[in-house]
Amino acid sequence: MLEIKAIGIGGIGCALLPFLCRFLQYANEPARLTLIDGDRFERSNAARQAFSRLGNKAEVKALELAQEFEALAFRSAPEYVTEDNAARLILPGDLVFLMVDNHASRGLVSRHAANLADLTLISGGNDYEDGNVQIYVRKQGQDLTPALTRYHPEIAAPQDQNPATMSCEELMAAGAPQLLFTNLMVASLMLNAFYALRQGQMNYSEVYLDILQNVSRAVARPV
């Protein structure tokens, strides 16, 4: 069974998960999806996040998806990924969709992934009108593509904080404006990467996107 961990159930997560689940269900792909997020849905985010009710994002979205996609298994982990719980939440052989909005969490997950023998990590993020997707693949203890930190010093030495260490007031102040259309494009490119990996035709490690220019550019970098 394919073990999928979806970390960060915000604008990108809400855009990506229903289509990922539809593909898996109708491709008859047995899969268990664990949704991970310590945040709660607030009405102020309704312009780009879709939830049927208020509450923890991972718990609410897992229940919604389970009702629609009965052939798949769902679990929720209503917590942020931290140094203390990463080994419990992210296991060897997992396929991880990382959809967080801070470099501290990206760096943490990338470092943990580098200690596992096998893992596939697809990370997506964006500013208001541009963004990027990174693909990190390890097989039998070897990096097949660069770690998230390899070419991104802002991830290797982040200036922001892991949300688990921040107060509600700090989280609200740290939140940058986001655009639904950019979230949608990031989610689509992450799903494209997932499909390319399944087809054994992954020949890039990062994609840059700009919705104003309506472009995406794939880049292959040495490990």
LINZI-V386612 format. One record per pair of residues at least 4 apart in sequence whose ideal C-beta (glycine too) atoms are under 6 Angstrom apart, sorted by the first residue. I is the first residue (numbers start at 1). J is the second residue. D is the distance in Angstrom with one decimal. If there is no record, write none. Layout:
i=I j=J d=D
i=I j=J d=D
//
This chain:
i=1 j=30 d=4.6
i=1 j=32 d=5.7
i=2 j=31 d=4.1
i=3 j=32 d=5.7
i=3 j=94 d=5.0
i=4 j=31 d=5.8
i=4 j=33 d=4.6
i=4 j=95 d=5.0
i=5 j=34 d=5.1
i=5 j=90 d=5.9
i=5 j=94 d=5.2
i=5 j=96 d=4.7
i=6 j=35 d=5.0
i=6 j=97 d=4.8
i=7 j=36 d=4.7
i=7 j=81 d=5.8
i=7 j=98 d=5.1
i=8 j=13 d=5.6
i=8 j=37 d=5.9
i=8 j=99 d=3.8
i=8 j=100 d=4.0
i=9 j=13 d=4.0
i=9 j=35 d=5.6
i=9 j=37 d=4.4
i=9 j=57 d=4.0
i=9 j=58 d=5.5
i=9 j=61 d=5.1
i=10 j=49 d=6.0
i=11 j=48 d=4.1
i=11 j=49 d=5.6
i=11 j=178 d=5.5
i=11 j=183 d=3.7
i=12 j=16 d=5.9
i=12 j=99 d=4.1
i=12 j=124 d=5.6
i=12 j=183 d=4.9
i=12 j=186 d=5.2
i=12 j=187 d=5.1
i=13 j=17 d=5.8
i=13 j=99 d=4.6
i=14 j=49 d=4.9
i=14 j=50 d=4.8
i=15 j=183 d=5.3
i=15 j=184 d=5.0
i=15 j=187 d=3.8
i=16 j=20 d=5.7
i=16 j=187 d=3.8
i=16 j=190 d=5.9
i=21 j=65 d=5.6
i=21 j=69 d=4.4
i=21 j=72 d=5.9
i=23 j=27 d=5.8
i=24 j=29 d=4.4
i=24 j=31 d=4.9
i=25 j=69 d=4.8
i=25 j=71 d=4.7
i=25 j=72 d=5.9
i=31 j=72 d=5.4
i=32 j=73 d=4.1
i=33 j=74 d=5.4
i=34 j=75 d=4.6
i=34 j=77 d=6.0
i=35 j=58 d=4.2
i=35 j=61 d=5.6
i=35 j=62 d=4.7
i=35 j=76 d=5.0
i=36 j=58 d=5.8
i=36 j=77 d=4.5
i=36 j=89 d=5.9
i=37 j=57 d=4.4
i=37 j=58 d=4.3
i=38 j=79 d=4.7
i=38 j=80 d=3.8
i=39 j=57 d=5.4
i=40 j=56 d=5.5
i=41 j=51 d=4.4
i=41 j=54 d=5.7
i=41 j=57 d=5.3
i=45 j=49 d=4.5
i=48 j=180 d=3.9
i=48 j=183 d=5.6
i=51 j=60 d=5.1
i=52 j=64 d=5.7
i=55 j=59 d=6.0
i=55 j=60 d=4.7
i=56 j=78 d=4.2
i=57 j=61 d=5.9
i=58 j=76 d=4.2
i=58 j=78 d=5.1
i=59 j=76 d=4.5
i=59 j=78 d=5.3
i=62 j=74 d=4.5
i=62 j=76 d=4.0
i=65 j=69 d=5.6
i=65 j=74 d=5.7
i=66 j=74 d=4.5
i=80 j=163 d=5.2
i=80 j=164 d=3.9
i=81 j=86 d=5.6
i=81 j=89 d=5.9
i=82 j=164 d=4.9
i=85 j=89 d=5.4
i=86 j=90 d=5.6
i=86 j=112 d=4.3
i=90 j=94 d=5.8
i=90 j=112 d=5.9
i=92 j=116 d=4.7
i=92 j=117 d=5.5
i=92 j=118 d=5.3
i=93 j=118 d=5.2
i=94 j=119 d=5.8
i=95 j=120 d=4.7
i=96 j=121 d=4.7
i=97 j=122 d=5.4
i=98 j=109 d=5.6
i=98 j=123 d=4.0
i=99 j=124 d=5.8
i=100 j=105 d=4.3
i=102 j=160 d=4.8
i=103 j=154 d=5.3
i=103 j=155 d=4.8
i=103 j=158 d=3.7
i=103 j=160 d=5.6
i=104 j=158 d=4.4
i=104 j=160 d=5.3
i=104 j=161 d=5.5
i=104 j=162 d=4.4
i=105 j=162 d=5.6
i=106 j=148 d=5.5
i=106 j=155 d=4.9
i=107 j=149 d=5.8
i=107 j=155 d=4.8
i=107 j=158 d=5.5
i=110 j=147 d=5.0
i=110 j=148 d=3.8
i=110 j=149 d=5.2
i=113 j=119 d=4.8
i=113 j=121 d=5.2
i=114 j=147 d=5.6
i=117 j=141 d=4.8
i=118 j=138 d=5.9
i=118 j=139 d=5.8
i=119 j=138 d=5.1
i=120 j=137 d=5.3
i=121 j=136 d=4.2
i=122 j=135 d=5.6
i=122 j=190 d=5.2
i=122 j=193 d=5.3
i=123 j=134 d=4.6
i=123 j=148 d=5.8
i=124 j=133 d=4.5
i=124 j=186 d=4.2
i=124 j=190 d=4.6
i=125 j=131 d=5.7
i=126 j=131 d=2.7
i=126 j=182 d=4.6
i=126 j=186 d=5.1
i=128 j=177 d=5.9
i=128 j=179 d=5.3
i=129 j=182 d=5.8
i=129 j=211 d=5.3
i=129 j=212 d=5.3
i=130 j=210 d=4.4
i=131 j=182 d=6.0
i=131 j=186 d=5.1
i=131 j=209 d=5.5
i=132 j=208 d=5.1
i=133 j=189 d=4.7
i=133 j=190 d=5.4
i=133 j=207 d=4.5
i=134 j=148 d=5.3
i=134 j=206 d=5.0
i=135 j=145 d=5.6
i=135 j=193 d=5.2
i=135 j=205 d=5.4
i=136 j=145 d=5.6
i=136 j=147 d=5.6
i=136 j=148 d=5.8
i=137 j=144 d=4.3
i=137 j=145 d=5.0
i=138 j=143 d=5.7
i=139 j=144 d=5.8
i=143 j=223 d=4.8
i=145 j=205 d=4.1
i=146 j=150 d=3.7
i=146 j=205 d=5.6
i=146 j=221 d=5.4
i=146 j=223 d=5.3
i=148 j=155 d=5.3
i=149 j=155 d=5.0
i=149 j=156 d=3.9
i=153 j=157 d=5.8
i=161 j=165 d=5.3
i=161 j=166 d=5.5
i=163 j=171 d=5.9
i=166 j=170 d=4.0
i=166 j=171 d=5.1
i=181 j=211 d=5.5
i=182 j=211 d=5.3
i=185 j=209 d=5.5
i=185 j=211 d=5.6
i=189 j=207 d=5.2
i=196 j=201 d=5.1
i=196 j=202 d=4.7
i=197 j=202 d=5.0
i=204 j=218 d=3.9
i=204 j=220 d=4.7
i=205 j=220 d=5.8
i=205 j=221 d=5.3
i=206 j=219 d=4.8
i=207 j=216 d=5.4
i=207 j=218 d=4.9
i=208 j=217 d=4.9
i=209 j=216 d=4.4
i=210 j=215 d=5.5
//
